[in-house]
């Protein structure tokens, strides 16, 4: 556990990445700091070192003796430290993500992280000592001061980890070691992935460009892209297996010392979600594989004129799809009109992302692949990263990431300690934004063939969000269980990958040699173990939410904005109650999956 709970980007999987697509926006990071060598940055780093030392001197060993007013002052000072540190690391991290092959940026990121890690060591005592305060004593403080009581959800989250904290000395040791432990392995993965090149019929491409070929209309190009990916991944298989083995073992050791009974337990606690809720989601999706992915891909094979499909056909566009590149201005207007159609306020919040340098959209060498939204800190604004190549799926990715951004802007009013939403709810606004955009595009389309292509594209996206992410989660569960028995060879990891892929994708697929290596490029397994079920959680939740919106739109918008503005200040039961929804009810997940099944029903009906 790091001493500072710094903001993290919300990474998104399977986001696609150039052609003339218009004037693509680029980040203006000066809203955080003017540059790597700016006096403002140095001033803040020096302030953090001084203030953290002063904070520790003022409060270490004294927290249990504070009255309510004293505890409030303490929490507010800690929040100010968190905000300043979050600003510093957001700037360093975003600069690095823009070009991970730039050695100056890489060094700056590593040095800044190390300096902040050293400076924050005196804070290790804080959460440990807070958790040693007796429940009755803490409740008395919260009852005595209304302003302090506002932080109760933060205290509750902190105390969820109470049974799992180590001694002060061990926590400090872990904190100091983290910069050459997990963080170092994460950085090695990122730098390796950004530096990989892929030989596609004699043309050198980066990962994003090569992965993009898997959705090319030309099957030969898809196959060539797949072959290039396989060749490079295989050549680096040993390194990726070493990173995966090391991080999984490190996690097993940490979990064992903290008395966490499963590898997933820490993620569930972080997400403030009960293990049985996640298990119900997992079981519902796995049981639905035949009715969802198996059934859909059988249809897709027919549309593509294939008896069986290879993995490079999974994201192939339909023959009837419009494959002309979508200009950036068109993508922007489509999403903004969909947001405004829901409520003008939603478009107003989204507008600055486009005209104030809050989006970085162009595919560039060294740039982080995929897409994400980073909240930075509550007194600045979020930043969105895309790799935009003008596909319909890229428009949906824009809608998705912008949804994260809107959510983060609304939640900022909660302050630094209460604004961040658990991952399970962090996907709500993003998937809802996608749904609004999809519905707008579908309702505007009158050509039956194009409507079919749009509907099929949405089904594919939902399968990628639900089925594929639960398959990823299942891969992680099996991987960590197997690693607990001993180090895994690259072939063993590949075997685990193939077992879940065959189960989730279904019998219509044949898997050519090389696909067994594709686990290597997925950053979630490295950066955020067991993160991925949050996508399926969010999709199922949004399907249920959208059904409520369509059935009774009056007053829905305000309840929706209130839910987003709550940030991390409420449990998922509280947030969903105004909509009459309960994620702990197993039938809830079946309802969400039935939306996908219903769309597949509609596609089958179109076959006549």
PLY file of the C-alpha trace (Angstrom):
ply
format ascii 1.0
element vertex 608
property float x
property float y
property float z
element edge 606
property int vertex1
property int vertex2
end_header
0.00 0.00 0.00
1.51 3.34 -1.04
1.44 6.12 1.53
-0.34 8.39 -0.93
-3.48 7.35 -2.76
-2.57 8.96 -6.08
-5.05 9.27 -8.95
-4.75 6.61 -11.64
-5.78 6.66 -15.28
-8.80 4.58 -16.14
-7.32 2.32 -18.84
-9.60 0.78 -21.41
-9.06 -2.52 -23.20
-9.51 -3.31 -26.87
-9.58 0.37 -27.82
-8.58 0.74 -31.47
-6.03 3.18 -32.84
-2.85 7.72 -40.10
-4.53 9.19 -42.93
-5.96 12.67 -43.02
-8.59 12.70 -40.30
-8.69 16.41 -39.64
-7.11 18.56 -36.96
-6.56 16.06 -34.16
-6.21 17.65 -30.71
-3.13 17.35 -28.52
-2.75 17.72 -24.76
-1.84 21.05 -23.19
-0.14 19.80 -20.05
0.79 23.30 -18.95
-2.48 23.30 -16.99
-0.51 21.06 -14.62
3.02 22.49 -15.07
4.80 24.51 -17.79
7.48 21.85 -18.26
9.80 19.28 -16.72
12.23 21.94 -15.51
9.64 24.51 -14.43
10.19 26.39 -11.14
6.56 25.70 -10.21
7.17 21.96 -10.27
10.35 22.27 -8.21
8.52 24.47 -5.71
5.76 21.90 -5.28
8.19 19.02 -4.84
10.07 21.00 -2.20
6.80 21.94 -0.48
5.74 18.29 -0.40
8.98 17.21 1.24
8.70 19.94 3.86
4.97 19.62 4.50
5.04 15.82 4.74
7.84 15.98 7.30
5.95 18.64 9.23
2.73 16.64 9.06
4.45 13.56 10.46
6.06 15.59 13.24
2.71 17.13 14.18
0.61 13.97 14.14
2.63 10.76 14.43
1.74 9.02 17.68
-0.92 11.64 18.44
-3.92 10.78 16.23
-5.82 8.96 18.99
-5.66 12.09 21.19
-7.18 14.49 18.62
-10.60 15.99 19.18
-13.05 16.35 16.28
-11.75 19.77 15.20
-8.17 18.56 15.39
-8.95 15.45 13.33
-10.69 17.59 10.69
-7.64 19.85 10.41
-5.43 16.78 10.10
-7.55 15.24 7.32
-7.61 18.51 5.41
-3.84 18.79 5.55
-3.49 15.21 4.32
-5.94 15.97 1.51
-3.86 18.99 0.44
-0.73 16.81 0.38
-2.55 14.18 -1.71
-3.70 16.84 -4.15
-0.24 18.33 -4.64
1.38 14.91 -5.03
-1.36 13.87 -7.46
-0.70 16.93 -9.60
3.02 16.18 -9.75
2.64 12.52 -10.66
-0.20 13.22 -13.10
2.09 15.56 -15.02
5.02 13.14 -14.99
2.82 10.18 -15.93
0.92 11.89 -18.74
4.12 13.31 -20.23
5.58 9.79 -20.21
2.43 8.24 -21.74
2.61 10.74 -24.62
5.98 9.34 -25.70
7.27 6.38 -23.70
10.27 5.97 -26.02
11.60 9.44 -25.16
14.49 8.82 -22.74
14.22 12.30 -21.20
10.55 11.78 -20.35
11.22 8.27 -19.09
14.01 9.49 -16.80
11.89 12.39 -15.59
9.02 10.06 -14.73
11.27 7.61 -12.89
13.16 10.33 -11.00
9.97 12.14 -10.01
8.35 8.93 -8.82
11.44 8.04 -6.79
11.70 11.52 -5.24
8.03 11.56 -4.30
8.25 8.04 -2.96
11.15 9.06 -0.72
9.42 12.25 0.40
6.19 10.44 1.30
7.83 7.77 3.45
7.00 9.69 6.68
3.30 9.35 5.81
3.30 5.57 6.16
2.23 5.90 9.79
-0.96 7.78 8.94
-3.38 5.11 7.74
-1.91 2.54 10.14
-2.40 4.77 13.15
-5.87 5.84 12.06
-6.89 2.21 11.83
-5.72 1.59 15.39
-8.22 4.10 16.73
-11.09 2.32 18.46
-14.36 2.20 16.48
-16.37 3.86 19.26
-13.82 6.64 19.63
-13.77 7.36 15.89
-17.58 7.27 15.68
-17.76 9.78 18.53
-15.47 12.14 16.62
-17.54 11.81 13.44
-20.76 12.43 15.36
-19.34 15.54 16.97
-18.41 17.42 13.78
-20.54 17.62 10.63
-17.63 18.63 8.41
-15.58 15.68 9.64
-18.55 13.33 9.23
-18.48 14.06 5.50
-15.27 11.99 5.33
-16.88 8.89 6.83
-16.90 7.00 3.47
-13.15 7.60 3.25
-12.63 6.32 6.79
-14.80 3.29 5.98
-12.71 2.45 2.90
-9.53 2.81 4.90
-10.82 0.60 7.69
-11.86 -2.11 5.25
-8.13 -2.85 5.02
-7.69 -2.77 8.79
-7.46 -6.56 9.19
-4.83 -6.68 6.43
-2.32 -4.04 7.44
1.18 -4.98 8.51
3.38 -3.56 11.23
4.56 0.02 10.82
8.09 -1.15 10.02
6.98 -3.62 7.35
4.62 -1.08 5.75
7.45 1.45 5.57
9.78 -1.17 4.13
7.21 -2.07 1.47
6.68 1.58 0.65
10.41 2.20 0.18
10.83 -0.96 -1.86
7.90 -0.29 -4.21
9.90 1.93 -6.54
12.17 -0.99 -7.44
9.44 -3.61 -7.12
6.00 -3.41 -8.73
6.60 0.06 -10.18
9.84 -1.03 -11.82
8.27 -4.11 -13.41
5.34 -2.00 -14.62
7.74 0.47 -16.17
9.71 -2.33 -17.84
6.49 -3.65 -19.37
5.45 -0.20 -20.64
8.83 0.64 -22.11
9.14 -2.77 -23.73
5.69 -2.61 -25.28
6.17 0.93 -26.58
9.51 -0.01 -28.17
8.31 -3.15 -29.95
8.15 -3.06 -33.73
6.19 -5.40 -35.97
7.21 -6.41 -39.49
4.07 -6.46 -41.62
5.07 -7.57 -45.12
8.27 -5.55 -44.91
6.69 -2.47 -43.32
7.67 -1.62 -39.75
4.73 -0.71 -37.49
4.17 -0.07 -33.80
1.78 -2.09 -31.63
-1.25 0.16 -32.08
-0.96 0.26 -35.86
-0.47 -3.50 -36.07
-3.36 -4.30 -33.72
-5.50 -2.01 -35.85
-4.92 -4.30 -38.84
-6.99 -6.96 -37.04
-10.08 -4.91 -37.91
-9.09 -4.27 -41.55
-11.69 -5.24 -44.21
-9.03 -7.20 -46.12
-8.61 -10.67 -44.59
-5.07 -10.99 -45.93
-4.07 -7.79 -44.15
-5.68 -9.06 -40.96
-3.73 -12.31 -41.26
-0.51 -10.41 -41.95
-1.07 -8.23 -38.90
-1.79 -11.28 -36.77
1.37 -13.02 -38.00
3.48 -9.94 -37.22
2.00 -9.67 -33.73
2.61 -13.37 -33.07
6.21 -13.21 -34.28
7.15 -10.24 -32.09
5.23 -11.44 -29.04
6.85 -14.87 -29.37
10.31 -13.33 -29.63
9.67 -11.51 -26.34
7.70 -14.27 -24.65
10.38 -15.03 -22.08
10.52 -11.42 -20.88
6.74 -11.11 -20.58
6.57 -14.44 -18.75
9.26 -13.22 -16.34
7.35 -9.98 -15.64
4.09 -11.89 -15.14
5.64 -14.57 -12.92
7.41 -12.00 -10.76
4.40 -9.76 -10.24
2.09 -12.71 -9.54
4.53 -14.10 -6.97
5.03 -10.69 -5.40
1.26 -10.38 -5.10
0.96 -13.85 -3.55
3.56 -12.93 -0.92
1.87 -9.62 -0.16
-1.58 -11.25 0.04
-0.24 -13.96 2.35
1.35 -11.49 4.75
-1.82 -9.38 4.75
-4.03 -12.44 5.33
-6.07 -11.85 2.16
-7.72 -15.17 1.40
-7.83 -14.90 -2.42
-5.76 -13.08 -5.08
-8.91 -11.13 -5.98
-9.68 -9.97 -2.43
-7.63 -6.75 -2.54
-9.36 -5.65 -5.75
-12.79 -6.34 -4.28
-11.95 -4.29 -1.18
-10.63 -1.46 -3.36
-13.79 -1.57 -5.46
-16.03 -1.66 -2.38
-17.86 -4.61 -3.84
-18.71 -7.88 -2.17
-16.98 -11.01 -3.54
-20.34 -12.74 -3.99
-21.53 -9.90 -6.26
-18.49 -10.34 -8.52
-18.93 -14.11 -8.45
-22.58 -13.73 -9.46
-21.50 -11.53 -12.37
-18.80 -13.98 -13.42
-21.15 -16.97 -13.25
-23.91 -15.18 -15.17
-21.55 -14.25 -18.00
-19.79 -17.62 -18.23
-23.16 -19.40 -18.30
-24.25 -17.04 -21.06
-21.27 -17.72 -23.35
-23.31 -20.04 -25.64
-26.20 -17.58 -25.89
-24.00 -14.56 -26.49
-20.54 -14.90 -28.02
-20.94 -18.41 -29.45
-24.22 -17.49 -31.12
-23.03 -14.13 -32.40
-19.75 -15.37 -33.88
-21.59 -18.18 -35.66
-23.68 -15.45 -37.33
-20.60 -13.41 -38.12
-18.87 -16.37 -39.77
-21.88 -16.69 -42.06
-21.77 -12.99 -42.95
-18.06 -13.28 -43.74
-18.65 -16.38 -45.87
-16.53 -18.57 -43.61
-17.14 -22.05 -42.21
-14.77 -21.34 -39.35
-13.04 -18.18 -38.18
-9.49 -17.44 -37.09
-8.72 -15.07 -34.25
-7.90 -12.33 -36.75
-11.50 -12.46 -37.98
-12.98 -11.64 -34.57
-12.93 -7.88 -35.09
-13.29 -7.93 -38.87
-15.78 -5.36 -40.17
-18.87 -6.75 -41.81
-18.89 -6.72 -45.62
-21.85 -4.34 -45.50
-20.15 -1.94 -43.10
-19.17 1.55 -44.19
-15.39 1.53 -43.87
-14.73 5.10 -44.99
-12.67 6.92 -42.33
-14.72 9.15 -40.05
-13.26 12.63 -39.82
-12.45 13.91 -36.35
-14.96 16.78 -36.64
-17.71 14.31 -37.50
-16.79 12.09 -34.57
-16.76 15.08 -32.23
-20.14 16.37 -33.45
-21.72 12.91 -33.27
-20.73 12.42 -29.65
-21.53 15.98 -28.60
-24.99 15.84 -30.18
-25.69 12.54 -28.44
-24.61 14.01 -25.11
-26.67 17.17 -25.66
-29.67 15.04 -26.62
-29.55 13.46 -23.18
-29.16 16.83 -21.43
-27.47 20.12 -22.44
-25.44 20.06 -19.22
-23.67 16.89 -20.32
-22.47 18.54 -23.55
-21.43 21.69 -21.67
-19.19 19.64 -19.39
-17.71 17.78 -22.37
-17.00 20.83 -24.57
-13.73 22.00 -22.94
-12.15 18.62 -23.62
-12.19 19.50 -27.32
-11.20 23.15 -27.28
-8.87 23.43 -24.28
-6.34 20.68 -24.98
-7.77 18.00 -22.71
-7.68 15.28 -25.43
-4.67 13.76 -27.18
-6.00 11.87 -30.21
-3.31 11.30 -32.84
-1.42 8.02 -33.22
2.26 8.86 -32.70
5.50 6.88 -32.27
6.15 5.96 -28.65
2.67 6.93 -27.53
0.85 4.67 -25.10
-1.45 2.27 -26.96
-5.20 2.06 -26.33
-7.16 4.77 -24.60
-7.71 6.11 -21.10
-9.09 8.96 -19.04
-6.95 10.37 -16.23
-8.71 12.40 -13.51
-5.47 14.17 -12.42
-6.61 16.13 -9.34
-9.84 17.86 -8.43
-8.52 21.40 -8.78
-7.33 20.87 -12.37
-9.27 18.70 -14.86
-9.13 15.26 -16.47
-7.17 14.36 -19.60
-8.28 11.85 -22.24
-5.92 9.81 -24.41
-7.04 8.23 -27.68
-5.37 6.65 -30.69
-7.85 7.84 -33.29
-7.89 6.20 -36.74
-11.36 7.13 -37.91
-13.27 3.88 -37.37
-16.78 3.62 -35.96
-15.26 1.89 -32.95
-12.97 4.90 -32.46
-16.05 7.13 -32.28
-17.41 4.84 -29.58
-14.05 5.00 -27.79
-14.26 8.80 -27.85
-17.78 8.61 -26.39
-16.53 6.16 -23.76
-13.51 8.15 -22.61
-15.43 11.42 -22.67
-17.97 9.75 -20.37
-15.15 9.08 -17.93
-14.13 12.71 -18.24
-17.64 14.02 -17.54
-17.86 11.71 -14.53
-14.52 12.92 -13.19
-15.47 16.59 -13.62
-18.77 16.08 -11.77
-17.18 14.07 -8.97
-14.42 16.67 -8.43
-16.74 18.59 -6.09
-16.29 15.83 -3.53
-12.65 16.79 -3.00
-9.49 14.77 -3.36
-10.28 12.00 -0.88
-13.89 11.35 -1.90
-13.96 12.07 -5.64
-12.50 8.83 -6.96
-15.08 6.20 -7.82
-14.45 2.47 -7.37
-13.60 0.81 -10.69
-16.92 -1.05 -10.76
-18.78 2.26 -10.87
-16.09 4.17 -12.77
-17.28 2.52 -15.99
-20.89 3.70 -15.56
-20.65 7.09 -17.26
-18.31 5.84 -19.97
-20.51 2.96 -21.07
-23.61 5.16 -20.76
-21.96 7.71 -23.05
-21.30 4.94 -25.56
-24.92 3.84 -25.40
-26.20 7.38 -25.99
-23.92 7.73 -29.02
-24.86 4.33 -30.41
-28.59 5.01 -30.07
-28.20 8.37 -31.82
-26.34 6.80 -34.73
-28.77 3.89 -34.98
-31.88 6.09 -34.91
-30.45 8.35 -37.60
-29.66 5.45 -39.96
-32.42 4.51 -42.43
-30.51 2.08 -44.66
-31.33 -1.48 -43.44
-27.88 -2.83 -44.25
-26.13 -0.02 -42.44
-28.47 -0.40 -39.46
-27.56 -4.08 -39.36
-23.86 -3.21 -39.42
-24.29 -0.68 -36.60
-26.27 -3.15 -34.51
-23.69 -5.88 -35.11
-20.90 -3.47 -34.19
-22.62 -2.64 -30.92
-23.08 -6.33 -30.12
-19.38 -6.87 -30.77
-18.44 -3.99 -28.49
-20.69 -5.34 -25.75
-19.23 -8.83 -26.15
-15.75 -7.29 -25.91
-16.82 -5.39 -22.81
-18.63 -8.24 -21.06
-17.63 -11.66 -22.40
-14.03 -10.82 -23.26
-13.35 -8.99 -20.00
-14.81 -11.80 -17.90
-12.66 -14.21 -19.91
-9.68 -11.98 -19.03
-10.74 -12.13 -15.37
-11.03 -15.90 -15.59
-7.54 -16.02 -17.12
-6.16 -14.04 -14.20
-7.94 -16.24 -11.65
-6.47 -19.40 -13.21
-3.07 -17.82 -13.74
-2.66 -16.72 -10.13
-3.96 -20.06 -8.85
-1.42 -21.90 -11.00
1.42 -19.52 -10.04
0.75 -20.28 -6.36
1.90 -23.84 -7.12
5.21 -22.73 -8.61
6.79 -20.70 -11.41
5.03 -20.99 -14.74
6.78 -21.59 -18.03
5.76 -19.39 -20.97
4.00 -22.42 -22.48
1.97 -22.96 -19.30
0.78 -19.35 -19.32
-0.11 -19.71 -22.99
-2.11 -22.86 -22.19
-4.13 -21.02 -19.55
-4.81 -18.25 -22.07
-5.98 -20.65 -24.75
-8.29 -22.54 -22.40
-10.33 -19.46 -21.54
-10.29 -18.15 -25.12
-11.70 -21.40 -26.49
-14.43 -21.45 -23.84
-15.47 -17.83 -24.33
-15.26 -17.48 -28.12
-16.85 -20.81 -29.00
-16.59 -23.66 -31.50
-16.73 -21.56 -34.66
-13.14 -20.47 -34.02
-9.96 -22.20 -35.04
-6.87 -20.80 -33.39
-3.81 -20.57 -35.59
-0.39 -20.92 -34.03
0.70 -17.68 -32.42
-2.56 -16.64 -30.78
-1.44 -18.32 -27.57
0.97 -15.37 -27.04
-1.64 -12.62 -27.13
-1.92 -12.39 -23.34
1.43 -10.61 -23.41
0.22 -7.20 -24.62
-2.70 -6.60 -22.24
-1.59 -3.97 -19.70
-4.37 -4.65 -17.19
-2.75 -7.93 -16.13
0.42 -6.00 -15.26
-0.80 -2.64 -13.96
-4.04 -3.58 -12.24
-4.59 -7.27 -11.45
-8.27 -8.26 -11.62
-9.21 -4.79 -12.85
-11.03 -6.14 -15.88
-14.29 -7.34 -14.34
-15.14 -3.68 -13.78
-15.91 -3.39 -17.52
-18.49 -6.17 -17.38
-19.87 -4.73 -14.14
-20.24 -1.31 -15.80
-21.84 -2.68 -18.96
-24.41 -4.74 -17.07
-25.17 -1.82 -14.80
-25.58 0.59 -17.72
-27.85 -1.80 -19.62
-30.13 -1.86 -16.59
-29.84 1.93 -16.13
-30.63 2.63 -19.77
-33.70 0.44 -19.58
-34.90 2.55 -16.64
-34.19 5.72 -18.66
-36.20 4.49 -21.65
-39.09 3.33 -19.48
-39.31 6.49 -17.35
-37.14 9.34 -18.66
-38.78 12.06 -16.53
-36.40 13.08 -13.77
-33.82 10.49 -14.78
-31.18 13.01 -15.86
-30.95 14.74 -12.48
-30.71 11.41 -10.64
-27.99 10.38 -13.10
-25.98 13.57 -12.56
-26.38 13.18 -8.78
-25.03 9.64 -9.02
-21.94 10.78 -10.94
-21.39 13.79 -8.68
-21.33 11.47 -5.65
-17.96 10.13 -6.77
-16.68 7.71 -4.16
-18.83 9.05 -1.33
-21.50 6.31 -1.57
-21.70 2.51 -1.85
-23.12 1.00 -5.04
-26.34 0.05 -3.18
-26.95 3.70 -2.25
-26.17 4.96 -5.73
-28.46 2.53 -7.53
-31.37 2.68 -5.07
-32.95 5.83 -6.63
-33.24 3.87 -9.89
-34.77 0.80 -8.24
-31.70 -1.33 -9.03
-29.64 -3.67 -6.84
-26.39 -5.21 -8.13
-26.38 -7.78 -5.32
-29.44 -9.44 -6.85
-28.23 -12.20 -9.23
-31.21 -11.47 -11.51
-29.73 -7.99 -12.04
-26.94 -9.42 -14.19
-29.27 -11.62 -16.21
-31.30 -8.50 -17.02
-28.21 -6.74 -18.33
-27.14 -9.75 -20.41
-30.62 -10.03 -21.88
-30.06 -6.66 -23.59
-27.16 -8.19 -25.56
-29.12 -11.36 -26.23
-32.04 -9.31 -27.49
-29.83 -7.51 -30.00
-28.56 -10.87 -31.27
-32.19 -12.00 -31.58
-32.81 -8.93 -33.75
-29.80 -9.72 -35.93
-30.95 -13.32 -36.38
-34.40 -12.06 -37.37
-32.81 -9.93 -40.08
-31.52 -13.12 -41.65
-35.12 -13.97 -42.54
0 1
1 2
2 3
3 4
4 5
5 6
6 7
7 8
8 9
9 10
10 11
11 12
12 13
13 14
14 15
15 16
17 18
18 19
19 20
20 21
21 22
22 23
23 24
24 25
25 26
26 27
27 28
28 29
29 30
30 31
31 32
32 33
33 34
34 35
35 36
36 37
37 38
38 39
39 40
40 41
41 42
42 43
43 44
44 45
45 46
46 47
47 48
48 49
49 50
50 51
51 52
52 53
53 54
54 55
55 56
56 57
57 58
58 59
59 60
60 61
61 62
62 63
63 64
64 65
65 66
66 67
67 68
68 69
69 70
70 71
71 72
72 73
73 74
74 75
75 76
76 77
77 78
78 79
79 80
80 81
81 82
82 83
83 84
84 85
85 86
86 87
87 88
88 89
89 90
90 91
91 92
92 93
93 94
94 95
95 96
96 97
97 98
98 99
99 100
100 101
101 102
102 103
103 104
104 105
105 106
106 107
107 108
108 109
109 110
110 111
111 112
112 113
113 114
114 115
115 116
116 117
117 118
118 119
119 120
120 121
121 122
122 123
123 124
124 125
125 126
126 127
127 128
128 129
129 130
130 131
131 132
132 133
133 134
134 135
135 136
136 137
137 138
138 139
139 140
140 141
141 142
142 143
143 144
144 145
145 146
146 147
147 148
148 149
149 150
150 151
151 152
152 153
153 154
154 155
155 156
156 157
157 158
158 159
159 160
160 161
161 162
162 163
163 164
164 165
165 166
166 167
167 168
168 169
169 170
170 171
171 172
172 173
173 174
174 175
175 176
176 177
177 178
178 179
179 180
180 181
181 182
182 183
183 184
184 185
185 186
186 187
187 188
188 189
189 190
190 191
191 192
192 193
193 194
194 195
195 196
196 197
197 198
198 199
199 200
200 201
201 202
202 203
203 204
204 205
205 206
206 207
207 208
208 209
209 210
210 211
211 212
212 213
213 214
214 215
215 216
216 217
217 218
218 219
219 220
220 221
221 222
222 223
223 224
224 225
225 226
226 227
227 228
228 229
229 230
230 231
231 232
232 233
233 234
234 235
235 236
236 237
237 238
238 239
239 240
240 241
241 242
242 243
243 244
244 245
245 246
246 247
247 248
248 249
249 250
250 251
251 252
252 253
253 254
254 255
255 256
256 257
257 258
258 259
259 260
260 261
261 262
262 263
263 264
264 265
265 266
266 267
267 268
268 269
269 270
270 271
271 272
272 273
273 274
274 275
275 276
276 277
277 278
278 279
279 280
280 281
281 282
282 283
283 284
284 285
285 286
286 287
287 288
288 289
289 290
290 291
291 292
292 293
293 294
294 295
295 296
296 297
297 298
298 299
299 300
300 301
301 302
302 303
303 304
304 305
305 306
306 307
307 308
308 309
309 310
310 311
311 312
312 313
313 314
314 315
315 316
316 317
317 318
318 319
319 320
320 321
321 322
322 323
323 324
324 325
325 326
326 327
327 328
328 329
329 330
330 331
331 332
332 333
333 334
334 335
335 336
336 337
337 338
338 339
339 340
340 341
341 342
342 343
343 344
344 345
345 346
346 347
347 348
348 349
349 350
350 351
351 352
352 353
353 354
354 355
355 356
356 357
357 358
358 359
359 360
360 361
361 362
362 363
363 364
364 365
365 366
366 367
367 368
368 369
369 370
370 371
371 372
372 373
373 374
374 375
375 376
376 377
377 378
378 379
379 380
380 381
381 382
382 383
383 384
384 385
385 386
386 387
387 388
388 389
389 390
390 391
391 392
392 393
393 394
394 395
395 396
396 397
397 398
398 399
399 400
400 401
401 402
402 403
403 404
404 405
405 406
406 407
407 408
408 409
409 410
410 411
411 412
412 413
413 414
414 415
415 416
416 417
417 418
418 419
419 420
420 421
421 422
422 423
423 424
424 425
425 426
426 427
427 428
428 429
429 430
430 431
431 432
432 433
433 434
434 435
435 436
436 437
437 438
438 439
439 440
440 441
441 442
442 443
443 444
444 445
445 446
446 447
447 448
448 449
449 450
450 451
451 452
452 453
453 454
454 455
455 456
456 457
457 458
458 459
459 460
460 461
461 462
462 463
463 464
464 465
465 466
466 467
467 468
468 469
469 470
470 471
471 472
472 473
473 474
474 475
475 476
476 477
477 478
478 479
479 480
480 481
481 482
482 483
483 484
484 485
485 486
486 487
487 488
488 489
489 490
490 491
491 492
492 493
493 494
494 495
495 496
496 497
497 498
498 499
499 500
500 501
501 502
502 503
503 504
504 505
505 506
506 507
507 508
508 509
509 510
510 511
511 512
512 513
513 514
514 515
515 516
516 517
517 518
518 519
519 520
520 521
521 522
522 523
523 524
524 525
525 526
526 527
527 528
528 529
529 530
530 531
531 532
532 533
533 534
534 535
535 536
536 537
537 538
538 539
539 540
540 541
541 542
542 543
543 544
544 545
545 546
546 547
547 548
548 549
549 550
550 551
551 552
552 553
553 554
554 555
555 556
556 557
557 558
558 559
559 560
560 561
561 562
562 563
563 564
564 565
565 566
566 567
567 568
568 569
569 570
570 571
571 572
572 573
573 574
574 575
575 576
576 577
577 578
578 579
579 580
580 581
581 582
582 583
583 584
584 585
585 586
586 587
587 588
588 589
589 590
590 591
591 592
592 593
593 594
594 595
595 596
596 597
597 598
598 599
599 600
600 601
601 602
602 603
603 604
604 605
605 606
606 607
